């Protein structure tokens, strides 16, 4: 698939990818390498994996990372309750080989991804929220696409998943992890790109309103806010305004203020956008 075909395909799934991201996605598939996407929260990193899975008609397997995430929740664990029931049913005669078999193995996202016959898209979301120790668990998988289970041996991938990792810059990632990945940085889109995203996701929004929404959101990102509104918030705001029948922000002051709950996510940020501030921002893009 050419870069242009990939971009067009992603666009049909509602994702607008620039040339650099499209090249990174293409190389990740051609070379079979994981792709690390870094950037601020809300720029659409997670949506890349969702759109790619939809484009390829592939299963999306998501591992949401968090502090304290361990191998049992990410790779596999044994179904101890079923094992105990089996022991009781066998009146204590069950062997270790019987108890530690696929029948009692609970596959978590990483093991599930390498067990698929058809290559899935594996999304390891917000890897920088996990501990450094967890990164070590990933190295074997990202290097050789295999997992060692002491009771069963080494499980090798039936098919090589397309792996996308995302990071918001919560902490520095290890050099070992970075070496195993291709890399692309996603920032907030420029105005034409964000307008194209809005049109792709919500084609029913009229031109004037779409331009005003994007212009105001772009301007808000330059304000001193605690939580910068991302693309998802922009789309939520557009849906709210459109649903209320708004077609011109300059003539809908009350609706604009009421729907800021979609755009601003802290009390301080809401207080920083009173009607006079929103009037000023709307006036710039009207």
DAHUTA-V959571 format. One record per residue. N is the residue number from 1. SS is DSSP state (h for helix, s for strand, l for the rest). OMEGA is omega in whole degrees, -180 to 180 (999 if undefined). Layout:
n=N ss=SS omega=OMEGA
n=N ss=SS omega=OMEGA
This chain:
n=1 ss=l omega=180
n=2 ss=l omega=178
n=3 ss=h omega=180
n=4 ss=h omega=179
n=5 ss=h omega=179
n=6 ss=h omega=179
n=7 ss=h omega=180
n=8 ss=h omega=179
n=9 ss=h omega=178
n=10 ss=h omega=179
n=11 ss=h omega=178
n=12 ss=h omega=177
n=13 ss=l omega=176
n=14 ss=l omega=180
n=15 ss=l omega=180
n=16 ss=l omega=-178
n=17 ss=l omega=176
n=18 ss=l omega=-175
n=19 ss=h omega=-177
n=20 ss=h omega=179
n=21 ss=h omega=180
n=22 ss=h omega=178
n=23 ss=h omega=179
n=24 ss=h omega=179
n=25 ss=h omega=-180
n=26 ss=h omega=-180
n=27 ss=h omega=178
n=28 ss=h omega=179
n=29 ss=h omega=-178
n=30 ss=h omega=-176
n=31 ss=h omega=-178
n=32 ss=l omega=-178
n=33 ss=l omega=174
n=34 ss=s omega=178
n=35 ss=s omega=177
n=36 ss=s omega=178
n=37 ss=s omega=177
n=38 ss=s omega=178
n=39 ss=l omega=-180
n=40 ss=l omega=178
n=41 ss=l omega=174
n=42 ss=l omega=-179
n=43 ss=l omega=175
n=44 ss=l omega=-178
n=45 ss=h omega=179
n=46 ss=h omega=-179
n=47 ss=h omega=177
n=48 ss=h omega=-179
n=49 ss=h omega=-180
n=50 ss=h omega=-179
n=51 ss=h omega=180
n=52 ss=h omega=178
n=53 ss=h omega=179
n=54 ss=h omega=180
n=55 ss=h omega=-178
n=56 ss=h omega=-175
n=57 ss=l omega=-177
n=58 ss=l omega=176
n=59 ss=l omega=175
n=60 ss=s omega=177
n=61 ss=s omega=-173
n=62 ss=s omega=171
n=63 ss=s omega=178
n=64 ss=s omega=-176
n=65 ss=l omega=178
n=66 ss=l omega=-180
n=67 ss=l omega=-179
n=68 ss=l omega=178
n=69 ss=l omega=180
n=70 ss=l omega=-174
n=71 ss=h omega=-176
n=72 ss=h omega=180
n=73 ss=h omega=-176
n=74 ss=h omega=-173
n=75 ss=l omega=179
n=76 ss=s omega=168
n=77 ss=s omega=-180
n=78 ss=s omega=178
n=79 ss=l omega=-174
n=80 ss=h omega=180
n=81 ss=h omega=179
n=82 ss=h omega=178
n=83 ss=h omega=179
n=84 ss=h omega=178
n=85 ss=h omega=179
n=86 ss=h omega=178
n=87 ss=h omega=180
n=88 ss=h omega=-180
n=89 ss=h omega=-180
n=90 ss=l omega=179
n=91 ss=l omega=175
n=92 ss=l omega=-177
n=93 ss=l omega=180
n=94 ss=l omega=-179
n=95 ss=l omega=179
n=96 ss=h omega=180
n=97 ss=h omega=179
n=98 ss=h omega=-176
n=99 ss=h omega=-179
n=100 ss=l omega=179
n=101 ss=l omega=-179
n=102 ss=h omega=-178
n=103 ss=h omega=-176
n=104 ss=h omega=-178
n=105 ss=s omega=176
n=106 ss=s omega=-178
n=107 ss=s omega=174
n=108 ss=l omega=-168
n=109 ss=h omega=-176
n=110 ss=h omega=178
n=111 ss=h omega=179
n=112 ss=h omega=-177
n=113 ss=h omega=-179
n=114 ss=h omega=179
n=115 ss=l omega=-178
n=116 ss=l omega=177
n=117 ss=l omega=177
n=118 ss=l omega=-176
n=119 ss=l omega=175
n=120 ss=l omega=169
n=121 ss=s omega=180
n=122 ss=s omega=179
n=123 ss=s omega=174
n=124 ss=s omega=-167
n=125 ss=s omega=177
n=126 ss=l omega=-179
n=127 ss=h omega=-179
n=128 ss=h omega=175
n=129 ss=h omega=178
n=130 ss=l omega=-180
n=131 ss=l omega=178
n=132 ss=h omega=179
n=133 ss=h omega=-179
n=134 ss=h omega=178
n=135 ss=h omega=-180
n=136 ss=h omega=177
n=137 ss=h omega=-176
n=138 ss=h omega=-170
n=139 ss=h omega=179
n=140 ss=h omega=-178
n=141 ss=h omega=-177
n=142 ss=h omega=179
n=143 ss=h omega=-172
n=144 ss=h omega=-177
n=145 ss=l omega=175
n=146 ss=s omega=-178
n=147 ss=s omega=178
n=148 ss=s omega=175
n=149 ss=s omega=-173
n=150 ss=l omega=-176
n=151 ss=l omega=-175
n=152 ss=l omega=-176
n=153 ss=s omega=-177
n=154 ss=s omega=177
n=155 ss=s omega=-180
n=156 ss=s omega=-177
n=157 ss=l omega=174
n=158 ss=l omega=174
n=159 ss=l omega=-175
n=160 ss=l omega=-179
n=161 ss=l omega=170
n=162 ss=s omega=-172
n=163 ss=s omega=175
n=164 ss=s omega=176
n=165 ss=s omega=176
n=166 ss=s omega=178
n=167 ss=s omega=-179
n=168 ss=l omega=-179
n=169 ss=l omega=179
n=170 ss=l omega=175
n=171 ss=l omega=178
n=172 ss=l omega=176
n=173 ss=l omega=-177
n=174 ss=l omega=176
n=175 ss=h omega=-179
n=176 ss=h omega=179
n=177 ss=h omega=-179
n=178 ss=h omega=-179
n=179 ss=h omega=-177
n=180 ss=l omega=-174
n=181 ss=s omega=161
n=182 ss=s omega=-171
n=183 ss=s omega=171
n=184 ss=s omega=179
n=185 ss=s omega=178
n=186 ss=l omega=177
n=187 ss=l omega=175
n=188 ss=l omega=-176
n=189 ss=l omega=173
n=190 ss=l omega=-173
n=191 ss=h omega=180
n=192 ss=h omega=-180
n=193 ss=h omega=-180
n=194 ss=h omega=176
n=195 ss=h omega=178
n=196 ss=h omega=177
n=197 ss=h omega=-180
n=198 ss=h omega=-180
n=199 ss=h omega=180
n=200 ss=h omega=-176
n=201 ss=h omega=-177
n=202 ss=l omega=-176
n=203 ss=l omega=-177
n=204 ss=l omega=179
n=205 ss=l omega=-175
n=206 ss=l omega=-172
n=207 ss=h omega=-178
n=208 ss=h omega=-179
n=209 ss=h omega=180
n=210 ss=h omega=-180
n=211 ss=h omega=179
n=212 ss=h omega=-179
n=213 ss=h omega=-179
n=214 ss=h omega=-180
n=215 ss=h omega=180
n=216 ss=h omega=179
n=217 ss=h omega=178
n=218 ss=h omega=179
n=219 ss=h omega=179
n=220 ss=h omega=180
n=221 ss=l omega=178
n=222 ss=l omega=178
n=223 ss=l omega=-179
n=224 ss=l omega=-177
n=225 ss=l omega=176
n=226 ss=l omega=-179
n=227 ss=l omega=-179
n=228 ss=l omega=-180
n=229 ss=l omega=180
n=230 ss=l omega=-179
n=231 ss=h omega=180
n=232 ss=h omega=178
n=233 ss=h omega=177
n=234 ss=h omega=-179
n=235 ss=h omega=177
n=236 ss=h omega=-180
n=237 ss=h omega=178
n=238 ss=h omega=179
n=239 ss=h omega=-180
n=240 ss=h omega=-179
n=241 ss=h omega=179
n=242 ss=h omega=180
n=243 ss=h omega=178
n=244 ss=l omega=178
n=245 ss=l omega=179
n=246 ss=l omega=176
n=247 ss=l omega=178
n=248 ss=l omega=-178
n=249 ss=h omega=-177
n=250 ss=h omega=-178
n=251 ss=h omega=-173
n=252 ss=l omega=-175
n=253 ss=h omega=-178
n=254 ss=h omega=-180
n=255 ss=h omega=179
n=256 ss=h omega=-178
n=257 ss=h omega=-178
n=258 ss=h omega=-175
n=259 ss=h omega=177
n=260 ss=h omega=175
n=261 ss=h omega=177
n=262 ss=h omega=-168
n=263 ss=l omega=-175
n=264 ss=l omega=-168
n=265 ss=l omega=172
n=266 ss=l omega=180
n=267 ss=h omega=-180
n=268 ss=h omega=180
n=269 ss=h omega=178
n=270 ss=h omega=178
n=271 ss=h omega=-179
n=272 ss=l omega=-179
n=273 ss=l omega=177
n=274 ss=l omega=-177
n=275 ss=h omega=-178
n=276 ss=h omega=177
n=277 ss=h omega=179
n=278 ss=h omega=176
n=279 ss=h omega=-179
n=280 ss=h omega=-179
n=281 ss=h omega=180
n=282 ss=h omega=179
n=283 ss=h omega=-180
n=284 ss=h omega=-174
n=285 ss=h omega=-177
n=286 ss=l omega=999
